[in-house]
Amino acid sequence: MQINWNKTPLIPAIAQDYETNEVLMLAYMNEEAYNLTLSTGYAHYFSRSRQRLWKKGESSNHTQEVKDILLDCDADTIVLKIKQNGVACHTGRKSCFFTSVLQDKVILDQEVNTDAIYGVVDTLYHTILERKNSTKSQKSWTKKLLNDKTLLLSKIREEADELCVAIDEESDTQVIYEAADLLYHSLVGLGYRDISPDRIKQELARRFGQSGIEEKENRK
């Protein structure tokens, strides 16, 4: 049985521990990711938020060695039987499935330092998304910003202006402080729109080797 990529260009891929059968994560594959997984023996996926191909563990080294691939009866979903090196979840937990809906609680598990693995920006962005998707009533500045677009936009403008003033008139310490404020509020704005910071990195990478003046002139 073969996957009909014309019918289903993006299919769910469930990663399961090959020894314990614990379900670790769910991601998606396109044909290129699937073929790379087959040829390399390591799990590759297509990120819908980043809009690009990625190898699991490309930044964290928490790779997934593929032991077997199971295709379902409709040939539109696969299970990867894998050996997980490190942890599967970006939160630092072994599995992405740690929240019990019926018990309304987080199942405790050992966590690792995600800042060291993924970087502060990516960790902060995922924390913002967790606040956005949380249904619990909680006092959170991030949640307040996400629920009030007018407030969010005004804060981004305010922080940008304060950074300009700091660069022009104030100490290096204040410049760093204001830049951190602007970055945080900008990330909340990206979270509001569900745009991964990785896509900003891709855009910056695209501009390397191109004159800034030329790049602006080429914009539509």
Protein Blocks (a to p, Z undefined) as FASTA:
>chain_A
ZZdfklmmcccdddddfklopafbdcdddfklmmmmmmnopacdddfklopacdehklno
pacddfbdcddfkopaccdddddehjfbfnlpabfblccfklopacddddddfklmnopk
lmmmmmmmmmmmpcbdcddfklmmmmmmklmmmmmmmmmmmmmmmmmmmcfklmmmmmmm
mmmmmmmmmmmnopafklmmmmmmmmgopafklmmmmpZZ
